[in-house]
Amino acid sequence: MTNSLINFELISSDGKYLNKQIESVYVRVPTYGVMGFLSGSAPLVGALDISNFYIVFKGKKEYFAMSGGMLDVRKDKIIILADTFESREELDKERILEAKKRAEQKLAKLSKEDALDYEMAEFSLKKAINRLNLIK
């Protein structure tokens, strides 16, 4: 049986863009867990957290890390509007470890009363951990 393809668009807030025909996408949707979508899937719109996801084309998986965003599933198209995204191949372990270290050091110096700085450092730490999980 041949899988029908669906158009997939991945767009980041900094203008990074990917558009390709794929067989399916598997993404973690908050409160639902990992969900798979393919051509003809029921429509869905939802928020996405910092997480990893993958797309499938010709049976091959391509992995990505993203720092949150929105998912829009239509019968003929799947769109992810990501804050940022990187493919597994783009990830640099040393750079990620440095970012993780900086975020941990900043968190150690801050208190929760420094709400905005604390949230930003916590977000940076979560992004670094998410990226590290993808390249392990």
Legacy VTK file of the C-alpha trace (Angstrom):
# vtk DataFile Version 3.0
C-alpha trace
ASCII
DATASET POLYDATA
POINTS 136 float
0.000 0.000 0.000
1.379 3.409 -0.971
1.005 6.244 1.517
-0.379 9.434 0.054
1.708 12.515 0.666
0.706 15.693 2.442
2.205 19.152 2.204
4.191 20.093 5.320
5.260 23.624 6.185
7.573 24.474 9.065
7.993 28.204 9.671
9.911 29.950 12.458
9.452 33.443 13.823
12.934 34.363 12.528
11.958 33.509 8.942
13.410 30.005 8.669
11.227 27.911 6.364
10.825 24.310 5.259
8.201 23.147 2.772
8.057 19.562 1.554
5.762 16.681 0.750
5.843 14.050 3.488
4.053 10.869 4.510
3.455 11.850 8.147
4.519 14.006 11.096
4.731 12.957 14.751
4.595 15.766 17.290
3.979 16.051 21.041
0.723 17.929 21.624
0.245 19.125 25.228
-2.463 17.170 27.097
-2.666 14.591 24.253
0.895 13.263 24.053
2.601 12.273 20.825
0.217 12.358 17.890
0.776 11.302 14.301
-0.780 13.132 11.365
-1.009 12.209 7.702
-3.014 13.067 4.634
-6.711 13.141 5.498
-6.207 13.611 9.248
-8.972 15.374 11.127
-8.370 19.125 11.481
-6.644 20.265 14.659
-5.159 23.510 15.918
-3.080 23.531 19.064
-0.192 25.036 20.972
3.161 23.246 21.108
5.720 23.286 23.908
9.477 22.988 23.715
9.829 19.518 22.225
11.187 17.304 19.481
9.224 15.982 16.527
9.867 14.095 13.333
8.558 13.839 9.808
8.551 10.718 7.631
9.252 10.585 3.899
9.927 7.356 1.992
10.073 5.573 5.334
12.936 7.765 6.573
12.575 9.882 9.724
13.884 13.450 9.897
14.110 14.862 13.445
13.729 18.454 14.646
13.950 20.378 17.904
11.623 23.337 18.414
11.124 25.876 21.150
7.343 25.892 21.068
4.778 27.193 18.622
1.474 26.309 17.007
0.230 23.308 15.034
-2.388 23.606 12.289
-3.532 20.294 10.779
-5.750 20.412 7.704
-6.892 17.628 5.385
-4.323 18.637 2.761
-1.622 20.423 4.773
0.178 20.373 8.123
1.720 23.616 9.340
3.960 24.153 12.344
4.594 27.773 13.265
7.601 27.392 15.561
9.263 29.989 17.723
12.544 28.411 16.545
13.458 25.049 15.053
16.580 23.127 14.112
17.051 19.807 12.385
19.112 17.204 14.215
21.921 17.748 11.685
22.117 21.474 12.537
22.653 20.907 16.245
26.111 21.590 17.694
26.611 19.697 20.962
29.351 21.991 22.292
27.277 25.121 21.648
24.274 23.533 23.328
26.316 22.482 26.375
27.608 26.059 26.715
24.055 27.449 26.498
22.923 24.938 29.123
25.779 25.906 31.434
25.035 29.647 31.053
21.339 29.091 31.795
22.115 26.965 34.879
24.547 29.603 36.178
22.015 32.372 35.645
19.263 30.392 37.393
21.567 29.770 40.360
22.017 33.532 40.792
18.359 34.511 40.407
15.403 34.204 42.697
11.834 33.695 41.571
11.197 37.335 42.521
13.227 38.211 39.404
10.306 36.710 37.485
11.097 37.732 33.906
14.837 36.980 34.086
14.096 33.704 35.873
11.560 32.633 33.215
13.950 33.522 30.382
16.809 31.553 31.947
14.492 28.615 32.643
13.284 28.712 29.020
16.899 28.701 27.777
17.685 25.723 29.977
14.649 23.789 28.726
15.617 24.498 25.097
19.163 23.267 25.698
17.965 20.081 27.395
15.468 19.448 24.580
18.209 19.812 21.964
20.582 17.560 23.892
17.877 14.887 24.097
17.598 14.939 20.308
21.302 14.342 19.663
21.898 11.647 22.303
LINES 1 137
136 0 1 2 3 4 5 6 7 8 9 10 11 12 13 14 15 16 17 18 19 20 21 22 23 24 25 26 27 28 29 30 31 32 33 34 35 36 37 38 39 40 41 42 43 44 45 46 47 48 49 50 51 52 53 54 55 56 57 58 59 60 61 62 63 64 65 66 67 68 69 70 71 72 73 74 75 76 77 78 79 80 81 82 83 84 85 86 87 88 89 90 91 92 93 94 95 96 97 98 99 100 101 102 103 104 105 106 107 108 109 110 111 112 113 114 115 116 117 118 119 120 121 122 123 124 125 126 127 128 129 130 131 132 133 134 135
